[in-house]
């Protein structure tokens, strides 16, 4: 685990960390933290590639049809 110091008020490891708080952190690189000892965890390249390749399927094209008009009861 890396020893880190919070640069700003941030939410890390299910807790609010105030500026200057020193604690252990075992997660991916975070720009709100200053690494005192140890190094940030590397995110696997495979996971980054998978996230980039995810595509959403488009809904089949349906033509819009208006509802039938109702005769007024007046």
C-alpha positions in Angstrom: 0.0 0.0 0.0 1.2 3.5 -0.8 1.3 6.2 1.8 -0.4 9.3 0.5 -1.3 12.9 1.6 -4.6 14.5 0.4 -3.9 17.7 -1.6 -7.5 18.9 -1.3 -10.8 17.9 0.4 -11.7 14.6 -1.4 -13.7 11.4 -0.9 -11.3 8.4 -0.9 -11.8 4.9 0.4 -15.3 5.6 1.7 -14.3 8.5 3.7 -13.8 12.3 3.4 -10.1 13.2 3.6 -9.2 16.8 4.5 -6.2 18.7 3.0 -3.0 17.4 4.6 -4.4 14.0 5.9 -1.9 11.2 5.6 -3.2 7.7 5.1 -2.6 4.4 3.2 -4.2 4.1 -0.2 -4.3 1.0 -2.5 -6.2 2.2 -5.5 -5.6 3.6 -9.0 -3.8 6.9 -9.5 -5.6 9.8 -8.0 -4.8 13.4 -8.9 -6.1 14.6 -5.5 -3.4 12.6 -3.7 0.4 13.2 -3.2 2.3 9.9 -3.1 4.8 9.9 -0.2 5.9 6.3 -0.4 5.0 3.6 -2.8 3.5 4.0 -6.2 0.0 4.2 -7.6 -1.6 1.0 -8.8 -1.4 0.6 -12.5 -4.7 0.0 -14.3 -4.5 -3.0 -16.5 -4.3 -2.0 -20.2 -6.8 -4.8 -21.1 -9.5 -3.1 -18.9 -8.8 0.3 -20.5 -9.1 -1.2 -24.0 -12.3 -3.0 -23.1 -13.8 0.2 -21.8 -13.0 2.0 -25.0 -14.3 -0.7 -27.2 -17.7 -0.9 -25.5 -20.4 0.1 -28.0 -24.1 0.5 -27.4 -26.5 -1.2 -29.6 -28.9 1.2 -31.3 -32.6 0.5 -31.1 -34.2 -0.7 -34.3 -35.5 2.2 -36.3 -39.3 2.5 -35.7 -41.4 5.0 -37.5 -43.4 7.2 -35.2 -47.1 7.0 -35.6 -49.5 9.6 -34.1 -52.3 8.5 -31.9 -55.8 8.6 -33.4 -57.6 11.9 -32.9 -60.6 11.8 -30.6 -63.8 13.7 -31.4 -64.6 16.1 -28.7 -67.6 15.4 -26.5 -68.9 19.0 -26.5 
